[in-house]
Amino acid sequence: MRFDQYETEGFFDEMFDPQGRPRPGTEAVVNRFNALPLEELKRRQQAAEKALLQMGITFSVYGEEQGTERIFPFDIVPRILTRGEWVGIEAGLKQRVQALNLFIDDIYHDQKILKDGIVPEELVLSAAGFRPQCMGLRPAGGIWCHITGTDLVRGGDGRMYVLEDNLRCPSGVSYVLQNRVVMKRSFPLAFDAARVSPVSDYVNRLLEMLQFLAPSRRDKPVVAVWTPGIYNSAYFEHSFLAQQMGVELVEGRDLVVVDDQVMMRTTTGLKPVDVLYRRIDDDFIDPEVFRADSMLGVPGLMRAYRAGRVSLANAPGTGVADDKAVYAYVPAIIKYYLGEDPILANVETYLCWRQEDLRYVLEHLDQLVVKKVGESGGYGMLVGPHASARERAEYAEQIKANPRDFIAQPTLSLSRVPTLVDDHFEGRHVDLRPYILYGEDIFVMPGGLTRVALKKGSLVVNSSQGGGSKDTWVVDPPNLPQGGASC
Amino acid sequence: MLSRVAESIYWMARYIERAENVARIVDANYHMILDLPDGVGEQWEPLVVTSGDEELFKQLYPAFTREAVVQFLTFDTRNPNAILTCLHMARENARSVREWISSEMWQQVNTFYLMVKDAARHGEVLELPHEFFVEIMMSGHLFSGLCDNTMAHGEGWEFARLGRMLERADKTTRIIDVKYFILLPSLDYIGMPYDHILWASLLRSVSAFEMYRKRYGQIAPDNIIEFLVLDNQFPRAIHHCLIMAELALRNISGTMRGRFTNHAEKSLGRLLADLDYIQVDEIKSIGLHEFLDGIQTRLNQVGAAVSETFFAVPLVAPAEQKQEIE
């Protein structure tokens, strides 16, 4: 009875087909939710939120009084993908990360791809994420982007598209792990019936990958997670990952470089560190090389890194491939390095520094989403169809002043998932951020973070803009051939 | 372990212990008032005086009324030693060492803080103060229990124990000292039933009443002092706290009893040795209040020495690291 009144309203719905029938793999959840009285559903929603608050799974909100924390809003209806579809997504992500890593390595060495004219040189060298200080660096194993969180969206045509590649310090994986804990507690029966691939292996894989990077072949390399501190919006995640891996969580003030060796200050003196999983931007890691005013960094870190005495994940400089302008060339990058066609499609992108693209964008601002190339987190965006004429006019002036800083994309009709609103379900737009680890091999966590725009009709899912999250289930429907494990 | 981490664990434990003890002091006073004779007014001033925050209180409140003192000691975040402030600090410290403490401990600090913060907003808890303060004490015990039963008894745990025991020793001195400041209408009251009532409520405020009865039977001030200051088995007795603190310290640095390798061990070892061999008569000839004051001063010195020894690591390579004791 729960979903009787549910309307897909012409959008692609992740749970129901246009005729209102549950999609393959979602039947167990639909049946279970239909069987529960409304009061019980609401009680479980509240219990889930309370559990998240008590676990302290909060993020700090910038711009509010210091120490303001909120839970990342959580919705109990899971987002479900079948194993069959997942296999394709996984292959696409592996291909993309591998190609982007080759691209970054090339950019900081021979720049063949620029010389061959595949990607405009001027574009890459002017990208906000390009770090000339990283030229000639040779990270362990030639791997730069060890941890990637790629944002995927499903359009109205039912296809998955890559929206952006987050190759610097992608966050959110802790929510995936905790959402799963909460869901298993809240809906054990539905969970059991749906045969969901486990995600808990992620932390082991992360630790293995970080240990694999250790410069010295010591038996027990010392790994640490490096956080800017408790006031960082993702601090919970930093401490959670350190705790789950059983490694140190360090701040810049705990570290010092002595004779090109990174050391941490302990109660019994200084101790060496081999691998730093840094959750702090390039600009702030070493005041000697990057921003001199950084209070968070460690003077001499880059010297130690260049000398091969410490490994950093991700390597500095990966942001060059994160640039939204470079994004448009990723299909060409895949073709160039791997000789393959991209498995996952890009969203059609207009580059405002191209004259004809600029003209088109300015003429169609009411239909496009425009983004600043260097921004992330949903800041600095214009969603044309939802903006006023005046906002569009003001934004147009910004674009004309700095065309290099803007790209535009068609406003996607993002897919939706039923979400509990008061006493019924309504469709809300979602995206998906799977996590990819690149060490000895490439590992993709089955599922990822489904972010949901909780405001009716909103297309912006970022937590900084009032988005929430859902658990993501990769399921093996019982009537299909079995692939993954169940838990 | 990282110096910063050790410091945060130490302070986390200290702040939880501090919050719990403030609750003890306030709760005991509520009980005592109900037993005092007519004509003896409610006395809330001693609680603030012994906490050492008298000056601050006078800046913030016009008089030592029940409401003002309870608000100041419980919810007033302008007071660095109010229960709510302590829990906020405990939580900030816990937050920065979440990967070291167990998630149960973290959840308990979090729940504890949210509970008191919630109560601060509503205020009606003070209509049934006893229930509220007992809940605070129990939350503190729950945290200590989780600390003992879910955290590996390694270096981090020892720092928590060190912080908790130093804090508890200090607070027991202040709880005993409250008695010194309580004014009775005339000397005739000393040694009268009312005086006994005060002594008994003092024992209750440190959960010592039953244990004391088993040991000594009758309420006798000398025995009470002996029990709360010098007993080596009662968990809140000053002597016992210092024995435990010294054990933690020696486990941290791996030093044998009878030796010392740093200032922290030296100052704590000396203080403990004094308590090992002092007797009640000597305390009385010094004066109980003066004696307790001296202990507080020396505990502060121990705290400073712990910071200097473990939390402020000098910037030299380990090879050149030497501990020099003058």
Interface residues (C-beta under 8 A of the other chain):
Chain A: L53 Q54 M55 G56 V225 G229 I230 Y235 S239 F240 A242 Q243 G246 V247 E248 L249 V250 E251 R253 D254 V256 V258 D259 M263 M264 R265 T266 T267 G269 L270 K271
Chain B: M1 L2 S3 R4 V5 A6 E92 R95 S96 V97 R98 E99 W100 S103 W106 Q107 N110 T111 L114 E155 I252 F310 F311 V313 L315 V316 A317 P318 Q321
